[in-house]
């Protein structure tokens, strides 16, 4: 009887999630090490050949071809933008019996940044931006790291089909930097065509976490982002006779200052929010009062309700100032909301489950508590307003010694979107593939 009880207890212990994961993923670091030379070449290739948002034609074709080599069924050109144009999204499916459907997403687009890192694989690509300007192009946000990690994870899962059951759904998403790529793919009936996932998983490299480590947290990880254009209208005229017109430049200057008090004096300080004026365009000559001034703003919050409140405050502030200046009713300001995406909110129970997966694969010293930031992502759209559990984790990309030094001195390392951003790619890629694969095996066991 005692022997039977012991056998049952042992069986129950081996069936515990952590032990199953530990057994199935125990060789992961060594397996990823074998991949690293090829993954390094992939990373450098992608880094040298960046493409801007809405133009990821060659990048998506490369990613699709690599996934087909691994046995995935790949569909290209998924996504439809609001103007009707086709997007370069890709979907790669690997089915392995019945079980959960896991979506793992990587973004693909680069930024209009001229690289100044000095690395031997630096981008020298130039292109035209949406305004027709000649610009340098660089993977300054690490999407080349993300794609490399996706391919490494894809290979591990393809070679470990005896360790999981279900469906892997890999997403190569275009136009994350313009926060309309996820929306475009969903608008193209993504889930109706390829199945609704049970989980959404993604990562983003970070210069605030040491290479070799990851960090996670439940709840808000990134803020929503809303682009806003404000047209301040007046009555133009000669610079020598301001009294016969209504100067929109002076009005715009006052609006900028008063708008800063919306967050500092009208919003609960316990509710994070950032309102920034990114550009102001007005006038053509120093002795002409123009008819109007254009302002470009960005708003970041974790709460949709707070976002809507601040948008209403912006409109009220613009109209109130215009009225006080005596602007005619038919020349009141025009506030237009442009691109927008929701906050990235990690599912708390799923986050804690994946923390255990990452700890088993990387060790407790390499799994940290994440910090939320006011930057934005559109990956949260794939969770359909949180009805699908989703988690994004930070993938450390900083040199540990330099990171420790910057924390002492307070001088920050080059961050994403900087011309000097250069992830420590080898440990970053290895850690990303190891952590992502471990998490996927856990969710698909």
C-alpha positions in Angstrom: 0.0 0.0 0.0 2.8 2.4 0.9 4.6 1.6 -2.3 1.4 2.4 -4.3 1.0 5.7 -2.5 4.6 6.6 -3.2 4.2 5.8 -6.9 1.0 8.0 -7.1 2.7 10.8 -5.3 5.7 10.6 -7.6 3.4 10.6 -10.6 1.6 13.7 -9.3 4.9 15.5 -8.7 6.1 14.8 -12.2 2.8 16.1 -13.6 3.3 19.5 -11.9 3.6 22.2 -14.5 7.0 23.4 -13.4 8.5 19.9 -13.5 7.1 19.1 -16.9 8.5 22.4 -18.2 11.9 21.8 -16.5 12.1 18.3 -18.1 11.0 19.4 -21.6 13.1 22.6 -21.7 16.2 21.5 -19.8 18.3 21.4 -23.0 17.0 24.8 -24.3 20.1 26.9 -23.6 22.4 24.4 -25.3 20.0 24.1 -28.3 19.8 27.9 -28.7 23.6 28.1 -28.5 23.8 25.8 -31.5 21.4 28.2 -33.4 23.3 31.4 -32.4 25.8 31.6 -35.3 23.0 31.4 -37.9 20.8 33.7 -35.9 23.6 36.2 -35.7 23.9 36.2 -39.5 20.1 36.7 -39.7 20.2 39.6 -37.3 23.0 41.4 -39.1 21.2 40.8 -42.5 18.0 42.3 -41.1 19.9 45.2 -39.5 21.6 46.1 -42.8 18.4 46.1 -44.8 15.7 48.0 -42.9 12.5 49.2 -44.4 10.1 51.9 -43.3 6.5 51.4 -42.1 4.1 50.4 -45.0 7.2 49.3 -47.1 8.3 46.1 -45.5 8.1 44.1 -48.7 11.6 42.5 -48.7 11.7 42.1 -44.9 8.4 40.2 -44.9 9.4 38.1 -47.9 12.6 37.1 -46.1 10.8 36.2 -42.9 8.2 34.2 -44.7 10.8 32.2 -46.6 12.7 31.4 -43.5 9.5 30.2 -41.7 8.6 28.0 -44.7 12.0 26.3 -44.5 11.0 25.3 -40.9 7.8 23.7 -42.0 5.3 26.5 -41.3 2.4 27.2 -43.5 2.9 30.9 -44.4 0.4 33.4 -45.8 1.8 36.8 -47.0 0.3 40.3 -47.5 -2.1 40.1 -44.6 -3.5 43.5 -43.7 -5.5 46.4 -45.1 -4.9 50.0 -44.1 -7.6 52.6 -43.8 -6.7 54.1 -47.2 -7.4 50.7 -48.8 -3.7 49.9 -49.4 -2.3 46.4 -48.8 -0.1 45.7 -45.9 2.9 43.3 -45.7 1.8 41.3 -42.7 2.5 37.5 -42.6 1.0 34.6 -40.7 2.8 31.3 -40.2 0.9 28.3 -38.8 2.3 25.1 -37.3 -0.4 22.6 -36.2 0.5 19.8 -33.8 -2.7 18.1 -32.8 -5.5 19.4 -30.6 -4.7 22.0 -27.9 -4.4 25.8 -27.4 -3.7 28.3 -30.1 -0.8 30.5 -29.3 -0.1 33.8 -31.2 3.5 35.0 -31.0 4.1 38.4 -32.6 7.1 40.2 -34.0 7.1 43.6 -35.6 9.1 44.2 -38.8 9.4 47.9 -39.7 12.3 50.3 -39.1 12.6 54.0 -38.4 13.6 57.1 -40.4 16.8 57.5 -38.4 20.4 57.8 -39.9 22.5 55.2 -38.0 25.5 56.5 -36.1 26.5 53.4 -34.1 29.7 52.7 -36.0 29.1 48.9 -36.0 30.4 46.9 -38.9 26.9 45.8 -39.8 25.4 49.3 -39.7 22.6 50.3 -42.0 23.5 52.7 -44.9 20.0 52.5 -46.4 18.3 55.7 -47.4 14.6 56.1 -48.5 11.8 58.6 -48.8 9.5 59.2 -45.9 5.8 59.9 -46.1 6.6 63.6 -46.7 8.9 62.8 -49.6 12.0 63.7 -47.7 15.3 61.7 -48.2 16.0 60.0 -44.8 18.3 57.4 -43.4 16.6 54.2 -42.3 17.6 52.1 -39.2 16.3 49.4 -37.0 16.6 51.8 -34.1 13.9 50.1 -32.1 15.2 46.5 -32.2 12.6 45.0 -34.5 15.5 43.1 -36.2 16.1 41.5 -32.7 12.4 40.7 -32.5 12.3 39.0 -35.9 15.5 37.0 -35.1 14.0 35.8 -31.8 10.8 34.8 -33.6 12.8 32.7 -36.1 14.8 31.1 -33.3 11.7 30.3 -31.4 10.0 29.0 -34.5 12.9 26.5 -35.1 12.9 25.3 -31.4 9.1 24.7 -31.5 9.3 22.9 -34.9 12.0 20.6 -33.5 10.2 19.9 -30.2 6.8 18.8 -31.5 6.9 15.9 -29.1 6.8 18.4 -26.2 3.7 20.3 -27.0 0.3 20.1 -28.6 -1.9 22.7 -30.3 -1.3 25.4 -32.9 1.5 28.0 -33.1 0.5 31.1 -34.9 3.5 33.4 -35.7 2.8 37.0 -36.8 5.1 39.2 -38.7 3.4 42.5 -38.1 4.1 45.6 -40.3 3.9 49.2 -39.3 4.2 49.1 -35.6 6.0 52.4 -35.6 2.9 54.1 -37.1 0.7 52.0 -34.8 -1.6 50.9 -37.6 -0.1 47.5 -38.5 -2.0 45.4 -35.9 -5.2 47.2 -36.8 -4.6 46.6 -40.5 -4.2 42.8 -39.9 -7.3 42.6 -37.8 -9.2 44.6 -40.4 -8.2 41.9 -42.9 -10.2 39.3 -40.9 -7.1 37.9 -39.3 -8.9 35.7 -36.7 -11.7 34.7 -39.0 -9.2 33.4 -41.5 -6.6 31.9 -39.2 -8.4 31.2 -35.9 -8.7 33.1 -32.7 -5.8 32.5 -30.4 -6.1 31.5 -26.7 -3.0 33.5 -25.8 -1.0 36.4 -27.2 2.7 36.6 -26.5 5.4 39.1 -27.5 8.6 40.8 -26.3 10.4 44.1 -26.8 14.0 44.7 -26.3 15.0 47.2 -23.6 18.1 49.3 -22.8 16.9 49.4 -19.1 17.4 45.6 -18.6 20.7 43.9 -18.9 21.3 41.5 -21.7 20.8 37.9 -20.4 17.7 38.9 -18.4 14.0 39.5 -19.0 11.5 41.5 -16.9 7.7 41.0 -16.6 4.8 42.7 -14.8 1.0 42.3 -14.8 -1.2 45.3 -15.6 0.0 48.4 -17.6 3.3 48.0 -19.4 3.0 50.6 -22.1 0.6 53.6 -22.5 -2.0 54.3 -25.1 -0.9 56.7 -27.8 -3.1 59.2 -29.6 -1.8 61.6 -32.2 -3.6 65.0 -32.4 -3.4 67.8 -34.9 -4.6 71.2 -33.7 -5.2 73.9 -36.3 -5.2 77.4 -34.6 -7.0 79.7 -37.1 -6.9 83.5 -37.1 -7.1 86.4 -39.6 -3.9 87.1 -41.4 -2.5 90.5 -42.5 0.6 92.7 -42.5 3.0 92.4 -39.6 2.8 96.2 -39.0 -0.9 96.2 -38.4 -1.8 93.3 -36.0 -4.9 95.2 -34.7 -6.8 94.6 -37.9 -6.3 90.8 -37.8 -6.2 88.0 -35.3 -2.7 86.6 -34.8 -2.8 82.8 -34.7 0.9 82.5 -33.7 0.4 84.4 -30.4 -2.8 82.3 -29.8 -0.9 79.1 -30.5 1.9 80.1 -28.2 -0.6 80.7 -25.3 -2.4 77.4 -26.2 0.8 75.4 -25.9 1.5 76.8 -22.4 -2.1 76.4 -21.1 -2.3 72.9 -22.5 0.5 71.9 -20.3 -1.7 72.6 -17.3 -4.3 70.1 -18.4 -2.1 67.3 -17.0 -0.4 69.2 -14.2 -3.5 70.9 -12.8 -6.7 69.2 -14.1 -5.8 65.5 -13.9 -5.5 63.3 -10.8 -1.7 63.0 -10.2 -2.2 59.2 -9.4 -3.2 58.8 -13.1 -0.2 58.8 -15.4 -0.5 61.0 -18.5 1.8 62.8 -20.8 0.8 65.5 -23.3 3.5 66.7 -25.7 3.6 69.2 -28.5 5.9 67.7 -31.1 5.8 70.4 -33.9 4.5 73.8 -34.6 4.3 75.1 -38.2 3.1 78.6 -39.1 3.9 81.6 -41.2 6.0 82.1 -44.4 7.7 85.5 -43.9 8.7 87.7 -40.9 6.4 90.5 -41.8 3.3 88.5 -42.5 0.7 87.4 -39.9 -0.5 84.0 -41.2 -4.0 82.7 -41.4 -3.4 79.7 -39.3 -0.8 77.6 -37.3 -0.6 73.8 -37.2 0.4 72.0 -34.0 1.2 68.3 -33.7 0.6 66.7 -30.3 0.8 63.2 -28.7 -1.1 62.0 -25.7 -0.2 59.0 -23.6 -2.3 57.4 -20.8 -2.9 54.0 -19.3 -6.7 54.6 -19.1 -9.1 55.0 -22.1 -11.4 57.1 -19.9 -8.6 59.4 -19.0 -7.6 59.7 -22.6 -11.1 60.8 -23.6 -11.2 63.3 -20.7 -7.9 64.9 -21.8 -9.1 65.1 -25.4 -12.2 67.0 -24.3 -10.0 69.3 -22.2 -7.8 70.0 -25.3 -10.9 71.0 -27.3 -12.3 73.1 -24.5 -9.0 74.9 -23.9 -8.4 75.6 -27.6 -12.0 77.0 -28.1 -11.9 79.0 -24.9 -8.7 80.7 -25.7 -9.8 81.4 -29.3 -13.0 83.0 -28.0 -11.1 85.1 -25.5 -9.0 86.4 -28.5 -12.1 87.3 -30.4 -11.7 84.7 -33.1 -14.9 84.6 -35.3 -17.1 81.6 -34.8 -16.3 80.3 -38.3 -12.6 80.4 -37.5 -12.5 78.5 -34.3 -9.7 75.9 -33.8 -10.0 72.5 -35.4 -8.9 69.5 -33.2 -8.4 66.3 -35.2 -7.5 62.9 -33.7 -5.1 61.0 -35.9 -3.5 57.6 -35.3 -4.4 55.9 -32.0 -3.7 52.7 -30.1 -4.7 51.3 -26.8 -2.5 50.7 -23.7 -0.6 47.4 -23.5 -2.1 45.8 -20.4 -0.6 42.4 -19.4 -3.0 39.8 -18.1 -1.9 39.4 -14.4 -2.5 35.6 -14.0 -0.8 34.8 -17.3 2.1 37.0 -16.4 2.8 35.1 -13.2 2.5 31.8 -15.0 5.1 32.9 -17.6 7.3 34.3 -14.9 7.7 30.8 -13.6 8.4 29.5 -17.1 11.1 32.1 -17.6 12.6 31.5 -14.2 12.9 27.7 -14.9 14.6 28.4 -18.2 16.9 31.4 -17.3 17.3 31.1 -13.5 15.8 33.4 -10.8 18.7 36.0 -11.1 17.7 36.7 -14.7 14.0 37.3 -14.3 13.1 40.8 -13.0 10.1 42.8 -12.1 9.3 45.1 -15.1 8.7 48.8 -15.1 5.8 50.4 -17.0 6.7 53.2 -19.4 4.7 55.8 -21.3 5.9 54.6 -24.7 3.3 52.8 -26.8 2.8 49.6 -28.8 -0.1 48.3 -30.8 0.4 44.6 -29.9 -2.4 45.0 -27.3 -4.9 45.2 -30.2 -4.4 41.5 -30.8 -6.0 40.8 -27.4 -9.3 42.3 -28.5 -9.5 44.7 -25.5 -8.2 42.1 -23.1 -10.7 39.4 -23.9 -7.7 37.2 -25.0 -5.0 36.9 -22.3 -1.8 38.6 -23.5 1.7 39.4 -22.2 4.6 41.4 -23.5 7.9 41.2 -21.6 11.0 43.3 -21.7 14.0 41.5 -23.2 17.3 42.9 -21.9 19.5 44.3 -24.5 22.0 46.5 -22.6 25.6 45.7 -21.8 25.4 44.8 -18.0 28.6 46.7 -17.1 27.5 49.9 -19.0 24.0 49.6 -17.5 25.4 49.4 -14.0 27.6 52.4 -14.6 24.7 54.5 -16.0 22.7 53.7 -12.9 25.5 55.1 -10.8 26.1 58.2 -12.9 22.5 58.9 -14.0 23.6 59.2 -17.6 21.3 57.1 -19.7 22.4 54.6 -22.3 21.3 55.2 -26.0 17.6 54.2 -26.1 15.4 52.9 -28.8 14.7 55.5 -31.5 18.3 56.8 -31.0 20.8 56.8 -33.9 23.2 55.3 -31.4 21.0 52.4 -30.2 23.0 49.1 -30.5 21.8 46.1 -28.5 24.3 43.6 -27.2 22.9 41.2 -29.8 24.3 37.7 -28.9 23.1 37.4 -25.3 19.9 39.3 -26.2 19.0 36.9 -28.9 19.9 33.8 -26.9 17.9 35.0 -23.9 14.9 36.0 -26.1 14.7 32.6 -27.9 15.2 30.7 -24.6 12.6 32.6 -22.7 10.0 32.7 -25.6 10.4 29.0 -26.3 10.0 28.1 -22.6 6.9 30.2 -22.3 5.4 28.7 -25.5 6.1 25.2 -24.3 4.4 26.0 -21.0 1.3 27.4 -22.7 1.1 24.5 -25.2 1.8 21.6 -22.9 
